Amino acid sequence: MTKDLGAEFIVSQFMTDAKKYVEAGASYKPPVEVKTIDAVRVVADEAFDPKNPDYKF
């Protein structure tokens, strides 16, 4: 069975990470985009395979 974590949960994880970076004095730019596709808001995460960095999912 697959569990949908929900966009709100995923975005909150990125926001938590961003806060930690800022508190440490580092810059943070998450590799995500928020888009609306066919009236549905989606969060797109850029991913790659470290063994094959030229391949994009």
All heavy atoms as atom14 arrays in JSON, in Angstrom:
{
  "sequence": "MTKDLGAEFIVSQFMTDAKKYVEAGASYKPPVEVKTIDAVRVVADEAFDPKNPDYKF",
  "atom14_mask": [
    [1, 1, 1, 1, 1, 1, 1, 1, 0, 0, 0, 0, 0, 0],
    [1, 1, 1, 1, 1, 1, 1, 0, 0, 0, 0, 0, 0, 0],
    [1, 1, 1, 1, 1, 1, 1, 1, 1, 0, 0, 0, 0, 0],
    [1, 1, 1, 1, 1, 1, 1, 1, 0, 0, 0, 0, 0, 0],
    [1, 1, 1, 1, 1, 1, 1, 1, 0, 0, 0, 0, 0, 0],
    [1, 1, 1, 1, 0, 0, 0, 0, 0, 0, 0, 0, 0, 0],
    [1, 1, 1, 1, 1, 0, 0, 0, 0, 0, 0, 0, 0, 0],
    [1, 1, 1, 1, 1, 1, 1, 1, 1, 0, 0, 0, 0, 0],
    [1, 1, 1, 1, 1, 1, 1, 1, 1, 1, 1, 0, 0, 0],
    [1, 1, 1, 1, 1, 1, 1, 1, 0, 0, 0, 0, 0, 0],
    [1, 1, 1, 1, 1, 1, 1, 0, 0, 0, 0, 0, 0, 0],
    [1, 1, 1, 1, 1, 1, 0, 0, 0, 0, 0, 0, 0, 0],
    [1, 1, 1, 1, 1, 1, 1, 1, 1, 0, 0, 0, 0, 0],
    [1, 1, 1, 1, 1, 1, 1, 1, 1, 1, 1, 0, 0, 0],
    [1, 1, 1, 1, 1, 1, 1, 1, 0, 0, 0, 0, 0, 0],
    [1, 1, 1, 1, 1, 1, 1, 0, 0, 0, 0, 0, 0, 0],
    [1, 1, 1, 1, 1, 1, 1, 1, 0, 0, 0, 0, 0, 0],
    [1, 1, 1, 1, 1, 0, 0, 0, 0, 0, 0, 0, 0, 0],
    [1, 1, 1, 1, 1, 1, 1, 1, 1, 0, 0, 0, 0, 0],
    [1, 1, 1, 1, 1, 1, 1, 1, 1, 0, 0, 0, 0, 0],
    [1, 1, 1, 1, 1, 1, 1, 1, 1, 1, 1, 1, 0, 0],
    [1, 1, 1, 1, 1, 1, 1, 0, 0, 0, 0, 0, 0, 0],
    [1, 1, 1, 1, 1, 1, 1, 1, 1, 0, 0, 0, 0, 0],
    [1, 1, 1, 1, 1, 0, 0, 0, 0, 0, 0, 0, 0, 0],
    [1, 1, 1, 1, 0, 0, 0, 0, 0, 0, 0, 0, 0, 0],
    [1, 1, 1, 1, 1, 0, 0, 0, 0, 0, 0, 0, 0, 0],
    [1, 1, 1, 1, 1, 1, 0, 0, 0, 0, 0, 0, 0, 0],
    [1, 1, 1, 1, 1, 1, 1, 1, 1, 1, 1, 1, 0, 0],
    [1, 1, 1, 1, 1, 1, 1, 1, 1, 0, 0, 0, 0, 0],
    [1, 1, 1, 1, 1, 1, 1, 0, 0, 0, 0, 0, 0, 0],
    [1, 1, 1, 1, 1, 1, 1, 0, 0, 0, 0, 0, 0, 0],
    [1, 1, 1, 1, 1, 1, 1, 0, 0, 0, 0, 0, 0, 0],
    [1, 1, 1, 1, 1, 1, 1, 1, 1, 0, 0, 0, 0, 0],
    [1, 1, 1, 1, 1, 1, 1, 0, 0, 0, 0, 0, 0, 0],
    [1, 1, 1, 1, 1, 1, 1, 1, 1, 0, 0, 0, 0, 0],
    [1, 1, 1, 1, 1, 1, 1, 0, 0, 0, 0, 0, 0, 0],
    [1, 1, 1, 1, 1, 1, 1, 1, 0, 0, 0, 0, 0, 0],
    [1, 1, 1, 1, 1, 1, 1, 1, 0, 0, 0, 0, 0, 0],
    [1, 1, 1, 1, 1, 0, 0, 0, 0, 0, 0, 0, 0, 0],
    [1, 1, 1, 1, 1, 1, 1, 0, 0, 0, 0, 0, 0, 0],
    [1, 1, 1, 1, 1, 1, 1, 1, 1, 1, 1, 0, 0, 0],
    [1, 1, 1, 1, 1, 1, 1, 0, 0, 0, 0, 0, 0, 0],
    [1, 1, 1, 1, 1, 1, 1, 0, 0, 0, 0, 0, 0, 0],
    [1, 1, 1, 1, 1, 0, 0, 0, 0, 0, 0, 0, 0, 0],
    [1, 1, 1, 1, 1, 1, 1, 1, 0, 0, 0, 0, 0, 0],
    [1, 1, 1, 1, 1, 1, 1, 1, 1, 0, 0, 0, 0, 0],
    [1, 1, 1, 1, 1, 0, 0, 0, 0, 0, 0, 0, 0, 0],
    [1, 1, 1, 1, 1, 1, 1, 1, 1, 1, 1, 0, 0, 0],
    [1, 1, 1, 1, 1, 1, 1, 1, 0, 0, 0, 0, 0, 0],
    [1, 1, 1, 1, 1, 1, 1, 0, 0, 0, 0, 0, 0, 0],
    [1, 1, 1, 1, 1, 1, 1, 1, 1, 0, 0, 0, 0, 0],
    [1, 1, 1, 1, 1, 1, 1, 1, 0, 0, 0, 0, 0, 0],
    [1, 1, 1, 1, 1, 1, 1, 0, 0, 0, 0, 0, 0, 0],
    [1, 1, 1, 1, 1, 1, 1, 1, 0, 0, 0, 0, 0, 0],
    [1, 1, 1, 1, 1, 1, 1, 1, 1, 1, 1, 1, 0, 0],
    [1, 1, 1, 1, 1, 1, 1, 1, 1, 0, 0, 0, 0, 0],
    [1, 1, 1, 1, 1, 1, 1, 1, 1, 1, 1, 0, 0, 0]
  ],
  "atom14_positions": [
    [[0.84, -1.18, 0.0], [0.0, 0.0, 0.0], [0.89, 1.24, 0.0], [1.87, 1.33, 0.73], [-0.89, -0.02, 1.24], [-1.85, 1.12, 1.28], [-3.1, 0.84, 2.54], [-2.72, 2.17, 3.62], [0.0, 0.0, 0.0], [0.0, 0.0, 0.0], [0.0, 0.0, 0.0], [0.0, 0.0, 0.0], [0.0, 0.0, 0.0], [0.0, 0.0, 0.0]],
    [[0.53, 2.21, -0.8], [1.29, 3.45, -0.9], [0.63, 4.51, -0.02], [-0.58, 4.6, 0.05], [1.29, 3.97, -2.35], [1.37, 2.89, -3.24], [2.43, 4.89, -2.59], [0.0, 0.0, 0.0], [0.0, 0.0, 0.0], [0.0, 0.0, 0.0], [0.0, 0.0, 0.0], [0.0, 0.0, 0.0], [0.0, 0.0, 0.0], [0.0, 0.0, 0.0]],
    [[1.46, 5.3, 0.64], [0.93, 6.36, 1.48], [1.31, 7.71, 0.87], [2.47, 7.95, 0.56], [1.51, 6.26, 2.89], [0.96, 7.31, 3.82], [1.46, 7.13, 5.22], [0.87, 8.18, 6.12], [1.33, 8.05, 7.48], [0.0, 0.0, 0.0], [0.0, 0.0, 0.0], [0.0, 0.0, 0.0], [0.0, 0.0, 0.0], [0.0, 0.0, 0.0]],
    [[0.32, 8.56, 0.68], [0.55, 9.9, 0.16], [0.89, 10.8, 1.34], [0.1, 10.99, 2.25], [-0.71, 10.4, -0.54], [-0.53, 11.79, -1.12], [0.6, 12.32, -1.1], [-1.53, 12.34, -1.61], [0.0, 0.0, 0.0], [0.0, 0.0, 0.0], [0.0, 0.0, 0.0], [0.0, 0.0, 0.0], [0.0, 0.0, 0.0], [0.0, 0.0, 0.0]],
    [[2.11, 11.32, 1.35], [2.54, 12.19, 2.46], [1.89, 13.56, 2.39], [1.78, 14.24, 3.39], [4.06, 12.33, 2.44], [4.83, 11.04, 2.68], [6.32, 11.31, 2.52], [4.54, 10.48, 4.04], [0.0, 0.0, 0.0], [0.0, 0.0, 0.0], [0.0, 0.0, 0.0], [0.0, 0.0, 0.0], [0.0, 0.0, 0.0], [0.0, 0.0, 0.0]],
    [[1.51, 13.98, 1.21], [0.87, 15.28, 1.06], [1.88, 16.39, 0.85], [2.98, 16.38, 1.42], [0.0, 0.0, 0.0], [0.0, 0.0, 0.0], [0.0, 0.0, 0.0], [0.0, 0.0, 0.0], [0.0, 0.0, 0.0], [0.0, 0.0, 0.0], [0.0, 0.0, 0.0], [0.0, 0.0, 0.0], [0.0, 0.0, 0.0], [0.0, 0.0, 0.0]],
    [[1.5, 17.33, 0.01], [2.4, 18.44, -0.32], [2.74, 19.28, 0.91], [3.87, 19.73, 1.06], [1.76, 19.31, -1.4], [0.0, 0.0, 0.0], [0.0, 0.0, 0.0], [0.0, 0.0, 0.0], [0.0, 0.0, 0.0], [0.0, 0.0, 0.0], [0.0, 0.0, 0.0], [0.0, 0.0, 0.0], [0.0, 0.0, 0.0], [0.0, 0.0, 0.0]],
    [[1.78, 19.47, 1.8], [2.02, 20.29, 2.99], [3.13, 19.69, 3.85], [4.03, 20.39, 4.32], [0.74, 20.42, 3.81], [0.89, 21.36, 4.98], [-0.42, 21.58, 5.72], [-1.49, 21.36, 5.15], [-0.35, 21.98, 6.89], [0.0, 0.0, 0.0], [0.0, 0.0, 0.0], [0.0, 0.0, 0.0], [0.0, 0.0, 0.0], [0.0, 0.0, 0.0]],
    [[3.11, 18.38, 4.05], [4.15, 17.71, 4.83], [5.52, 17.86, 4.17], [6.51, 18.17, 4.82], [3.82, 16.23, 5.01], [4.93, 15.44, 5.65], [5.16, 15.51, 7.01], [5.77, 14.67, 4.87], [6.21, 14.8, 7.6], [6.82, 13.96, 5.44], [7.03, 14.03, 6.81], [0.0, 0.0, 0.0], [0.0, 0.0, 0.0], [0.0, 0.0, 0.0]],
    [[5.57, 17.62, 2.86], [6.84, 17.68, 2.14], [7.41, 19.1, 2.17], [8.6, 19.3, 2.43], [6.65, 17.17, 0.7], [6.32, 15.67, 0.75], [7.9, 17.43, -0.14], [5.83, 15.09, -0.54], [0.0, 0.0, 0.0], [0.0, 0.0, 0.0], [0.0, 0.0, 0.0], [0.0, 0.0, 0.0], [0.0, 0.0, 0.0], [0.0, 0.0, 0.0]],
    [[6.57, 20.08, 1.94], [7.04, 21.47, 1.98], [7.5, 21.83, 3.38], [8.53, 22.51, 3.55], [5.93, 22.43, 1.49], [6.31, 23.88, 1.74], [5.67, 22.22, 0.0], [0.0, 0.0, 0.0], [0.0, 0.0, 0.0], [0.0, 0.0, 0.0], [0.0, 0.0, 0.0], [0.0, 0.0, 0.0], [0.0, 0.0, 0.0], [0.0, 0.0, 0.0]],
    [[6.83, 21.35, 4.4], [7.26, 21.66, 5.77], [8.63, 21.06, 6.06], [9.42, 21.64, 6.8], [6.23, 21.21, 6.8], [6.23, 19.81, 6.94], [0.0, 0.0, 0.0], [0.0, 0.0, 0.0], [0.0, 0.0, 0.0], [0.0, 0.0, 0.0], [0.0, 0.0, 0.0], [0.0, 0.0, 0.0], [0.0, 0.0, 0.0], [0.0, 0.0, 0.0]],
    [[8.94, 19.91, 5.47], [10.26, 19.32, 5.63], [11.33, 20.22, 5.02], [12.39, 20.44, 5.62], [10.32, 17.93, 4.99], [9.46, 16.9, 5.66], [9.89, 16.63, 7.08], [9.33, 17.15, 8.03], [10.91, 15.85, 7.24], [0.0, 0.0, 0.0], [0.0, 0.0, 0.0], [0.0, 0.0, 0.0], [0.0, 0.0, 0.0], [0.0, 0.0, 0.0]],
    [[11.07, 20.75, 3.84], [12.01, 21.67, 3.21], [12.16, 22.95, 4.03], [13.26, 23.49, 4.17], [11.59, 22.01, 1.78], [11.94, 20.93, 0.79], [10.96, 20.11, 0.28], [13.24, 20.73, 0.39], [11.27, 19.11, -0.62], [13.58, 19.73, -0.52], [12.58, 18.91, -1.02], [0.0, 0.0, 0.0], [0.0, 0.0, 0.0], [0.0, 0.0, 0.0]],
    [[11.07, 23.44, 4.59], [11.12, 24.66, 5.4], [11.93, 24.42, 6.68], [12.69, 25.28, 7.11], [9.71, 25.15, 5.74], [8.91, 25.58, 4.53], [9.72, 26.89, 3.59], [9.6, 28.23, 4.73], [0.0, 0.0, 0.0], [0.0, 0.0, 0.0], [0.0, 0.0, 0.0], [0.0, 0.0, 0.0], [0.0, 0.0, 0.0], [0.0, 0.0, 0.0]],
    [[11.78, 23.25, 7.28], [12.56, 22.9, 8.46], [14.05, 22.86, 8.13], [14.88, 23.4, 8.88], [12.1, 21.53, 9.02], [10.73, 21.63, 9.39], [12.93, 21.12, 10.23], [0.0, 0.0, 0.0], [0.0, 0.0, 0.0], [0.0, 0.0, 0.0], [0.0, 0.0, 0.0], [0.0, 0.0, 0.0], [0.0, 0.0, 0.0], [0.0, 0.0, 0.0]],
    [[14.39, 22.25, 7.0], [15.78, 22.23, 6.57], [16.31, 23.64, 6.32], [17.43, 23.96, 6.72], [15.94, 21.4, 5.29], [15.81, 19.91, 5.52], [15.8, 19.49, 6.7], [15.71, 19.17, 4.52], [0.0, 0.0, 0.0], [0.0, 0.0, 0.0], [0.0, 0.0, 0.0], [0.0, 0.0, 0.0], [0.0, 0.0, 0.0], [0.0, 0.0, 0.0]],
    [[15.52, 24.47, 5.67], [15.94, 25.84, 5.37], [16.23, 26.6, 6.65], [17.23, 27.33, 6.74], [14.88, 26.55, 4.55], [0.0, 0.0, 0.0], [0.0, 0.0, 0.0], [0.0, 0.0, 0.0], [0.0, 0.0, 0.0], [0.0, 0.0, 0.0], [0.0, 0.0, 0.0], [0.0, 0.0, 0.0], [0.0, 0.0, 0.0], [0.0, 0.0, 0.0]],
    [[15.38, 26.43, 7.65], [15.57, 27.12, 8.93], [16.9, 26.7, 9.57], [17.63, 27.53, 10.09], [14.4, 26.81, 9.86], [14.48, 27.52, 11.17], [13.29, 27.21, 12.06], [13.42, 27.9, 13.39], [12.36, 27.55, 14.31], [0.0, 0.0, 0.0], [0.0, 0.0, 0.0], [0.0, 0.0, 0.0], [0.0, 0.0, 0.0], [0.0, 0.0, 0.0]],
    [[17.21, 25.42, 9.51], [18.46, 24.92, 10.08], [19.67, 25.52, 9.37], [20.66, 25.88, 10.0], [18.52, 23.4, 10.01], [17.55, 22.72, 10.95], [17.58, 21.22, 10.77], [16.52, 20.55, 11.63], [16.49, 19.1, 11.4], [0.0, 0.0, 0.0], [0.0, 0.0, 0.0], [0.0, 0.0, 0.0], [0.0, 0.0, 0.0], [0.0, 0.0, 0.0]],
    [[19.6, 25.62, 8.04], [20.7, 26.23, 7.28], [20.88, 27.69, 7.66], [22.0, 28.16, 7.87], [20.44, 26.12, 5.77], [20.88, 24.81, 5.17], [20.13, 23.65, 5.33], [22.04, 24.73, 4.41], [20.53, 22.45, 4.77], [22.45, 23.54, 3.84], [21.69, 22.4, 4.02], [22.1, 21.22, 3.47], [0.0, 0.0, 0.0], [0.0, 0.0, 0.0]],
    [[19.78, 28.43, 7.75], [19.84, 29.85, 8.09], [20.41, 30.04, 9.49], [21.26, 30.91, 9.73], [18.45, 30.51, 7.96], [18.44, 31.9, 8.54], [18.02, 30.55, 6.49], [0.0, 0.0, 0.0], [0.0, 0.0, 0.0], [0.0, 0.0, 0.0], [0.0, 0.0, 0.0], [0.0, 0.0, 0.0], [0.0, 0.0, 0.0], [0.0, 0.0, 0.0]],
    [[19.97, 29.21, 10.44], [20.48, 29.3, 11.81], [21.99, 29.04, 11.86], [22.69, 29.58, 12.7], [19.74, 28.32, 12.72], [18.31, 28.75, 13.01], [17.52, 27.69, 13.74], [18.01, 26.54, 13.91], [16.38, 28.0, 14.14], [0.0, 0.0, 0.0], [0.0, 0.0, 0.0], [0.0, 0.0, 0.0], [0.0, 0.0, 0.0], [0.0, 0.0, 0.0]],
    [[22.49, 28.21, 10.95], [23.92, 27.91, 10.9], [24.7, 28.93, 10.08], [25.92, 28.84, 9.97], [24.13, 26.52, 10.32], [0.0, 0.0, 0.0], [0.0, 0.0, 0.0], [0.0, 0.0, 0.0], [0.0, 0.0, 0.0], [0.0, 0.0, 0.0], [0.0, 0.0, 0.0], [0.0, 0.0, 0.0], [0.0, 0.0, 0.0], [0.0, 0.0, 0.0]],
    [[23.97, 29.9, 9.48], [24.63, 30.93, 8.68], [24.93, 30.53, 7.26], [25.71, 31.19, 6.57], [0.0, 0.0, 0.0], [0.0, 0.0, 0.0], [0.0, 0.0, 0.0], [0.0, 0.0, 0.0], [0.0, 0.0, 0.0], [0.0, 0.0, 0.0], [0.0, 0.0, 0.0], [0.0, 0.0, 0.0], [0.0, 0.0, 0.0], [0.0, 0.0, 0.0]],
    [[24.34, 29.46, 6.79], [24.57, 28.99, 5.42], [23.36, 29.34, 4.55], [22.25, 29.49, 5.04], [24.79, 27.49, 5.41], [0.0, 0.0, 0.0], [0.0, 0.0, 0.0], [0.0, 0.0, 0.0], [0.0, 0.0, 0.0], [0.0, 0.0, 0.0], [0.0, 0.0, 0.0], [0.0, 0.0, 0.0], [0.0, 0.0, 0.0], [0.0, 0.0, 0.0]],
    [[23.6, 29.47, 3.26], [22.48, 29.71, 2.35], [21.84, 28.38, 1.99], [22.48, 27.33, 2.04], [22.95, 30.43, 1.09], [23.86, 29.63, 0.38], [0.0, 0.0, 0.0], [0.0, 0.0, 0.0], [0.0, 0.0, 0.0], [0.0, 0.0, 0.0], [0.0, 0.0, 0.0], [0.0, 0.0, 0.0], [0.0, 0.0, 0.0], [0.0, 0.0, 0.0]],
    [[20.58, 28.42, 1.63], [19.85, 27.19, 1.3], [18.89, 27.48, 0.17], [18.06, 28.37, 0.26], [19.09, 26.7, 2.53], [18.29, 25.44, 2.29], [18.91, 24.21, 2.15], [16.91, 25.48, 2.22], [18.19, 23.05, 1.94], [16.17, 24.32, 2.01], [16.81, 23.12, 1.87], [16.09, 21.97, 1.67], [0.0, 0.0, 0.0], [0.0, 0.0, 0.0]],
    [[19.0, 26.72, -0.89], [18.07, 26.81, -2.0], [17.61, 25.39, -2.32], [18.34, 24.62, -2.94], [18.73, 27.43, -3.23], [17.75, 27.63, -4.37], [18.42, 28.31, -5.54], [17.45, 28.61, -6.64], [16.89, 27.49, -7.31], [0.0, 0.0, 0.0], [0.0, 0.0, 0.0], [0.0, 0.0, 0.0], [0.0, 0.0, 0.0], [0.0, 0.0, 0.0]],
    [[16.43, 25.04, -1.85], [15.96, 23.67, -2.08], [15.71, 23.42, -3.57], [15.28, 24.32, -4.28], [14.66, 23.59, -1.29], [14.2, 24.99, -1.15], [15.44, 25.84, -1.14], [0.0, 0.0, 0.0], [0.0, 0.0, 0.0], [0.0, 0.0, 0.0], [0.0, 0.0, 0.0], [0.0, 0.0, 0.0], [0.0, 0.0, 0.0], [0.0, 0.0, 0.0]],
    [[15.99, 22.21, -4.01], [15.8, 21.89, -5.43], [14.34, 21.54, -5.72], [14.04, 20.46, -6.24], [16.71, 20.68, -5.63], [16.67, 19.99, -4.3], [16.58, 21.11, -3.28], [0.0, 0.0, 0.0], [0.0, 0.0, 0.0], [0.0, 0.0, 0.0], [0.0, 0.0, 0.0], [0.0, 0.0, 0.0], [0.0, 0.0, 0.0], [0.0, 0.0, 0.0]],
    [[13.41, 22.43, -5.38], [12.0, 22.16, -5.6], [11.34, 23.33, -6.31], [11.82, 24.46, -6.25], [11.24, 21.88, -4.28], [11.73, 20.64, -3.62], [11.31, 23.06, -3.36], [0.0, 0.0, 0.0], [0.0, 0.0, 0.0], [0.0, 0.0, 0.0], [0.0, 0.0, 0.0], [0.0, 0.0, 0.0], [0.0, 0.0, 0.0], [0.0, 0.0, 0.0]],
    [[10.24, 23.02, -6.93], [9.41, 24.02, -7.59], [7.96, 23.74, -7.21], [7.57, 22.58, -7.12], [9.49, 23.88, -9.11], [10.49, 24.75, -9.8], [10.35, 24.57, -11.31], [9.56, 25.3, -11.92], [11.04, 23.68, -11.82], [0.0, 0.0, 0.0], [0.0, 0.0, 0.0], [0.0, 0.0, 0.0], [0.0, 0.0, 0.0], [0.0, 0.0, 0.0]],
    [[7.19, 24.78, -7.01], [5.75, 24.61, -6.78], [5.06, 25.11, -8.03], [5.29, 26.23, -8.48], [5.28, 25.39, -5.55], [3.77, 25.24, -5.38], [6.01, 24.92, -4.31], [0.0, 0.0, 0.0], [0.0, 0.0, 0.0], [0.0, 0.0, 0.0], [0.0, 0.0, 0.0], [0.0, 0.0, 0.0], [0.0, 0.0, 0.0], [0.0, 0.0, 0.0]],
    [[4.23, 24.25, -8.63], [3.53, 24.6, -9.86], [2.06, 24.22, -9.73], [1.71, 23.38, -8.91], [4.1, 23.83, -11.06], [5.49, 24.23, -11.45], [5.91, 23.47, -12.7], [7.24, 23.98, -13.2], [7.59, 23.37, -14.49], [0.0, 0.0, 0.0], [0.0, 0.0, 0.0], [0.0, 0.0, 0.0], [0.0, 0.0, 0.0], [0.0, 0.0, 0.0]],
    [[1.25, 24.85, -10.56], [-0.15, 24.45, -10.67], [-0.33, 23.83, -12.05], [-0.07, 24.47, -13.07], [-1.1, 25.64, -10.5], [-0.84, 26.24, -9.22], [-2.55, 25.22, -10.58], [0.0, 0.0, 0.0], [0.0, 0.0, 0.0], [0.0, 0.0, 0.0], [0.0, 0.0, 0.0], [0.0, 0.0, 0.0], [0.0, 0.0, 0.0], [0.0, 0.0, 0.0]],
    [[-0.72, 22.57, -12.07], [-0.93, 21.83, -13.31], [-2.36, 21.35, -13.34], [-2.79, 20.6, -12.45], [0.05, 20.64, -13.43], [1.5, 21.15, -13.39], [-0.23, 19.84, -14.69], [2.54, 20.06, -13.35], [0.0, 0.0, 0.0], [0.0, 0.0, 0.0], [0.0, 0.0, 0.0], [0.0, 0.0, 0.0], [0.0, 0.0, 0.0], [0.0, 0.0, 0.0]],
    [[-3.11, 21.78, -14.34], [-4.53, 21.41, -14.46], [-5.28, 21.67, -13.15], [-6.01, 20.83, -12.65], [-4.69, 19.95, -14.88], [-4.17, 19.68, -16.28], [-4.2, 20.6, -17.12], [-3.72, 18.55, -16.53], [0.0, 0.0, 0.0], [0.0, 0.0, 0.0], [0.0, 0.0, 0.0], [0.0, 0.0, 0.0], [0.0, 0.0, 0.0], [0.0, 0.0, 0.0]],
    [[-5.06, 22.86, -12.59], [-5.73, 23.32, -11.37], [-5.33, 22.54, -10.12], [-5.99, 22.62, -9.1], [-7.25, 23.31, -11.54], [0.0, 0.0, 0.0], [0.0, 0.0, 0.0], [0.0, 0.0, 0.0], [0.0, 0.0, 0.0], [0.0, 0.0, 0.0], [0.0, 0.0, 0.0], [0.0, 0.0, 0.0], [0.0, 0.0, 0.0], [0.0, 0.0, 0.0]],
    [[-4.24, 21.8, -10.18], [-3.74, 21.05, -9.03], [-2.35, 21.56, -8.69], [-1.48, 21.61, -9.55], [-3.68, 19.53, -9.31], [-3.09, 18.78, -8.14], [-5.06, 18.99, -9.65], [0.0, 0.0, 0.0], [0.0, 0.0, 0.0], [0.0, 0.0, 0.0], [0.0, 0.0, 0.0], [0.0, 0.0, 0.0], [0.0, 0.0, 0.0], [0.0, 0.0, 0.0]],
    [[-2.14, 21.97, -7.45], [-0.82, 22.44, -7.03], [0.07, 21.24, -6.73], [-0.32, 20.34, -5.99], [-0.93, 23.32, -5.8], [0.43, 23.88, -5.4], [0.31, 25.01, -4.47], [-0.13, 26.15, -5.25], [-0.45, 27.32, -4.74], [-0.39, 27.51, -3.46], [-0.83, 28.3, -5.49], [0.0, 0.0, 0.0], [0.0, 0.0, 0.0], [0.0, 0.0, 0.0]],
    [[1.25, 21.25, -7.33], [2.2, 20.15, -7.14], [3.55, 20.7, -6.71], [3.89, 21.83, -7.01], [2.36, 19.29, -8.42], [1.07, 18.61, -8.79], [2.87, 20.13, -9.57], [0.0, 0.0, 0.0], [0.0, 0.0, 0.0], [0.0, 0.0, 0.0], [0.0, 0.0, 0.0], [0.0, 0.0, 0.0], [0.0, 0.0, 0.0], [0.0, 0.0, 0.0]],
    [[4.3, 19.87, -6.01], [5.67, 20.2, -5.61], [6.58, 19.28, -6.4], [6.49, 18.07, -6.28], [5.88, 20.0, -4.09], [7.32, 20.32, -3.72], [4.91, 20.86, -3.3], [0.0, 0.0, 0.0], [0.0, 0.0, 0.0], [0.0, 0.0, 0.0], [0.0, 0.0, 0.0], [0.0, 0.0, 0.0], [0.0, 0.0, 0.0], [0.0, 0.0, 0.0]],
    [[7.44, 19.88, -7.22], [8.36, 19.09, -8.05], [9.74, 19.15, -7.43], [10.26, 20.21, -7.14], [8.38, 19.65, -9.46], [0.0, 0.0, 0.0], [0.0, 0.0, 0.0], [0.0, 0.0, 0.0], [0.0, 0.0, 0.0], [0.0, 0.0, 0.0], [0.0, 0.0, 0.0], [0.0, 0.0, 0.0], [0.0, 0.0, 0.0], [0.0, 0.0, 0.0]],
    [[10.31, 17.98, -7.22], [11.64, 17.86, -6.63], [12.6, 17.4, -7.71], [12.33, 16.44, -8.42], [11.6, 16.84, -5.49], [12.93, 16.66, -4.8], [13.84, 17.46, -5.02], [13.04, 15.7, -4.02], [0.0, 0.0, 0.0], [0.0, 0.0, 0.0], [0.0, 0.0, 0.0], [0.0, 0.0, 0.0], [0.0, 0.0, 0.0], [0.0, 0.0, 0.0]],
    [[13.73, 18.1, -7.84], [14.73, 17.68, -8.81], [15.55, 16.55, -8.2], [16.06, 16.68, -7.1], [15.64, 18.84, -9.16], [16.67, 18.51, -10.2], [17.55, 19.69, -10.52], [17.03, 20.76, -10.84], [18.78, 19.53, -10.41], [0.0, 0.0, 0.0], [0.0, 0.0, 0.0], [0.0, 0.0, 0.0], [0.0, 0.0, 0.0], [0.0, 0.0, 0.0]],
    [[15.64, 15.46, -8.9], [16.39, 14.31, -8.4], [17.41, 13.88, -9.43], [17.27, 14.15, -10.62], [15.43, 13.17, -8.09], [0.0, 0.0, 0.0], [0.0, 0.0, 0.0], [0.0, 0.0, 0.0], [0.0, 0.0, 0.0], [0.0, 0.0, 0.0], [0.0, 0.0, 0.0], [0.0, 0.0, 0.0], [0.0, 0.0, 0.0], [0.0, 0.0, 0.0]],
    [[18.43, 13.19, -8.96], [19.43, 12.65, -9.87], [20.01, 11.38, -9.29], [19.89, 11.11, -8.11], [20.52, 13.68, -10.17], [21.38, 13.98, -8.97], [22.58, 13.3, -8.76], [21.0, 14.93, -8.06], [23.36, 13.57, -7.65], [21.78, 15.2, -6.94], [22.96, 14.52, -6.74], [0.0, 0.0, 0.0], [0.0, 0.0, 0.0], [0.0, 0.0, 0.0]],
    [[20.65, 10.63, -10.13], [21.3, 9.39, -9.73], [22.78, 9.7, -9.54], [23.48, 10.02, -10.51], [21.1, 8.34, -10.81], [21.75, 7.0, -10.48], [22.48, 6.92, -9.47], [21.52, 6.05, -11.23], [0.0, 0.0, 0.0], [0.0, 0.0, 0.0], [0.0, 0.0, 0.0], [0.0, 0.0, 0.0], [0.0, 0.0, 0.0], [0.0, 0.0, 0.0]],
    [[23.32, 9.64, -8.31], [24.72, 9.98, -8.09], [25.7, 9.1, -8.86], [26.8, 9.52, -9.15], [24.91, 9.83, -6.59], [23.74, 9.1, -6.09], [22.64, 9.25, -7.09], [0.0, 0.0, 0.0], [0.0, 0.0, 0.0], [0.0, 0.0, 0.0], [0.0, 0.0, 0.0], [0.0, 0.0, 0.0], [0.0, 0.0, 0.0], [0.0, 0.0, 0.0]],
    [[25.26, 7.9, -9.22], [26.13, 7.01, -10.01], [26.11, 7.4, -11.49], [26.98, 6.99, -12.24], [25.69, 5.56, -9.85], [25.9, 5.04, -8.44], [25.45, 3.61, -8.32], [25.64, 3.14, -6.89], [25.15, 1.79, -6.69], [0.0, 0.0, 0.0], [0.0, 0.0, 0.0], [0.0, 0.0, 0.0], [0.0, 0.0, 0.0], [0.0, 0.0, 0.0]],
    [[25.09, 8.15, -11.89], [24.95, 8.6, -13.27], [24.41, 10.02, -13.25], [23.24, 10.24, -13.53], [24.04, 7.65, -14.05], [23.95, 7.99, -15.51], [24.65, 8.89, -15.99], [23.1, 7.3, -16.23], [0.0, 0.0, 0.0], [0.0, 0.0, 0.0], [0.0, 0.0, 0.0], [0.0, 0.0, 0.0], [0.0, 0.0, 0.0], [0.0, 0.0, 0.0]],
    [[25.23, 11.02, -12.92], [24.74, 12.39, -12.72], [24.14, 13.05, -13.96], [23.42, 14.03, -13.85], [25.96, 13.16, -12.24], [27.13, 12.3, -12.55], [26.65, 10.9, -12.68], [0.0, 0.0, 0.0], [0.0, 0.0, 0.0], [0.0, 0.0, 0.0], [0.0, 0.0, 0.0], [0.0, 0.0, 0.0], [0.0, 0.0, 0.0], [0.0, 0.0, 0.0]],
    [[24.4, 12.51, -15.15], [23.8, 13.09, -16.36], [22.35, 12.68, -16.55], [21.62, 13.27, -17.32], [24.61, 12.69, -17.6], [26.01, 13.29, -17.58], [26.16, 14.39, -17.02], [26.92, 12.65, -18.12], [0.0, 0.0, 0.0], [0.0, 0.0, 0.0], [0.0, 0.0, 0.0], [0.0, 0.0, 0.0], [0.0, 0.0, 0.0], [0.0, 0.0, 0.0]],
    [[21.93, 11.64, -15.82], [20.55, 11.17, -15.95], [19.64, 11.93, -15.01], [19.89, 12.05, -13.82], [20.47, 9.66, -15.62], [19.08, 9.1, -15.74], [18.54, 8.83, -16.98], [18.31, 8.88, -14.61], [17.25, 8.32, -17.09], [17.03, 8.38, -14.71], [16.51, 8.1, -15.96], [15.24, 7.6, -16.07], [0.0, 0.0, 0.0], [0.0, 0.0, 0.0]],
    [[18.58, 12.51, -15.53], [17.58, 13.22, -14.74], [16.29, 12.42, -14.73], [15.88, 11.9, -15.75], [17.29, 14.61, -15.31], [18.48, 15.52, -15.35], [18.79, 16.07, -13.99], [19.94, 17.06, -14.09], [20.32, 17.6, -12.84], [0.0, 0.0, 0.0], [0.0, 0.0, 0.0], [0.0, 0.0, 0.0], [0.0, 0.0, 0.0], [0.0, 0.0, 0.0]],
    [[15.65, 12.31, -13.58], [14.38, 11.6, -13.47], [13.27, 12.45, -14.01], [13.27, 13.62, -13.91], [14.09, 11.24, -12.01], [15.03, 10.23, -11.46], [16.18, 10.61, -10.79], [14.77, 8.89, -11.61], [17.05, 9.68, -10.28], [15.64, 7.94, -11.09], [16.78, 8.34, -10.42], [0.0, 0.0, 0.0], [0.0, 0.0, 0.0], [0.0, 0.0, 0.0]]
  ]
}
